[in-house]
């Protein structure tokens, strides 16, 4: 076995990785061998007919040391006292040749031990790559890097941003950031994703994943990339809220895209109704235009809010009225008084009185088409900037 250890070490030094280990182990064990470490996404087999995805799934899902059908013997891969994977020898069909006595369990123990070296090398490489990704994303977030430099540095990491991209930001529990980052890069080829500290360390105790999703190839690059971002966001929802920017056609817009995604995440993290609307696509286009405007020129959005519904918000807070709720219900029910009254649990005369007060305070008439559009946009602007308003 000492000779096997030496040969495995030599294979690792030559860069053969996990595949080199399983090939040597299979030769020594006279049986197909696989090494699977599900938690790190690592797997290799000596026989191409072995379904590694199925094997990884069964190992990850099994309870305790339950045997796996078709496996003759196995040895655990241990790290820090925890079993993180297995080295396995698969059962061999009788072929009529003389039986060869081999201590397969010992072969697998040697292979399992050697796989920790592969794991250490992989972790070190991932740490360096993670630092590169994190530095690029952090500099983009701080708007400290120009477009040409972004494209060049991302390209070295296999991410082509020359045709545009979408920025995605997600909140995930501190124990699962690697899982979320792997999900993003696995779902969207060429994406880069990394954990960065929250811009406001006191705002939440969870980690934030920042990602750039490069344009998908095809006739409708922006549409395909947005569809991918929506799928990823939906999958991340089981871990925590996530948000993504509108499609940026040029790399010079990526810093603004990150700001847009951050802003959207801050809003949906506080407003479940907004999260539901954006998740289902309701008013998605209008909200995205406002989020984009807020990221580019926040004062313009604040001025629009001030010119439309700010007097109503102030009145509701001072006098504990529900002018904003009534206005939203009125617009949402196509200006139908009876339907609005049912929505806000008030008499239609009370609704009429509130609408008159809205006209008086805002100078805009909810029954007039142009004013109604301005008030509707004003409500959306309020939902976006509400977290930043003084209480």
C-alpha positions, 0 to 999 in steps of 0.5 A: 500500500505504501507503493500505492500511496507514493503513486497517488502522490506522484499523480497529484503532483503531476496535476492528475487530480481526483481522476488520477486517484480513482484510476490508480485505485481501480487498477489496484482494486481490480474493480471500478472505483469512484470518489464522491464528495457531494458537499464540495461538488467533487466526483470522479469515477474510473469507468465512464458508465458510472452515473456520478450525478446519481451516485452523488445524490444517493450519498448525499441523501442517505441516512447514516452508513446505509449501504448503496446498492451496487457498491461492494465496499467503501471508505469514508472521506473524513475532514475535521471529524466529519464524513464529507464523502466516500471512496467506493468500489463497485461490485464486479460481475463474475467473468470466469477468470481466477479470483484475485485476492485484494484488500479493497477496503485498504485501497479505498482508505488510501484513496480517501486519504489522498482525496483530502489533498485534492480537496486542499488544492481545490479549496486553495484555488477556489480561495484565490479565485474567490478573492479575485471575484470578490475584489472585482465585485466590491470595486464595482459596487464602490464604482472604483473600476472602469468598464474596460478593466471590468471586462478584462478582469472578468474575462480572466475568470471565464466571464464575458461581459462584453455583450452586457450582463445582469447584476444579482444580489441575494441574502442567504443564511451565513451557513449556506453562502457557498451553496448559493454561489454554486447554484448561481454559477451552475445555473448560468454558465460564465457567471461569477458570484461571491460573498461580500459584506453588506453595505450596512453591517447593522442591517442584517446578520446574513451574508450577501451574494453578489453575482454578474450574469453575462449575456446569454447567446442567441437572438434575444440576449437580454430576454434570455438573460432576464429569464435566467436571472428570474429562474435563479432568483426563484430557486434562491427564494428558499434560502432568502430574498434575492433581486436582480437588475435590468439588463445592461447592454454595456459594461459601463452600466454594471456599477449602476446595475449592482446599485439597482439590485441592492436597492431592490433587495432592500425594498423587497426585504422590508415589503412582502407585498413588493416581493410578491408583485416583483416575483409574479411580474406584476407591474415589473416593468414600471418598477424596474424603470423606477429602480433603474432611475433611483440607482442612476438619479435618486434625487429625481425619484425623490422629487417625483414622490414629493410632487405626488403622494408625499402630502398623503403619506405625511397626512396618514402619519400625522392623523392616522388616516388611510389616504394612501391605502384608499388611493391604491385600492381605488386605482387597483379597482379601476376607479370603481367606488363600490369595489374600493369601499369593499376593499378598504372596509368603508362606506362609499361616502367615506371613500368619496370624502377621502378622494376629495381630501387626496385631491386637496392635498396633492393637487391631483385628481384620481378620477382624471386620466393623466393625474391618475397615472402620476399618482400611480407612479407616485405610489410606486416611487414611495414603495421604493424610497420608503425604507430611506424615509425618516420615521 
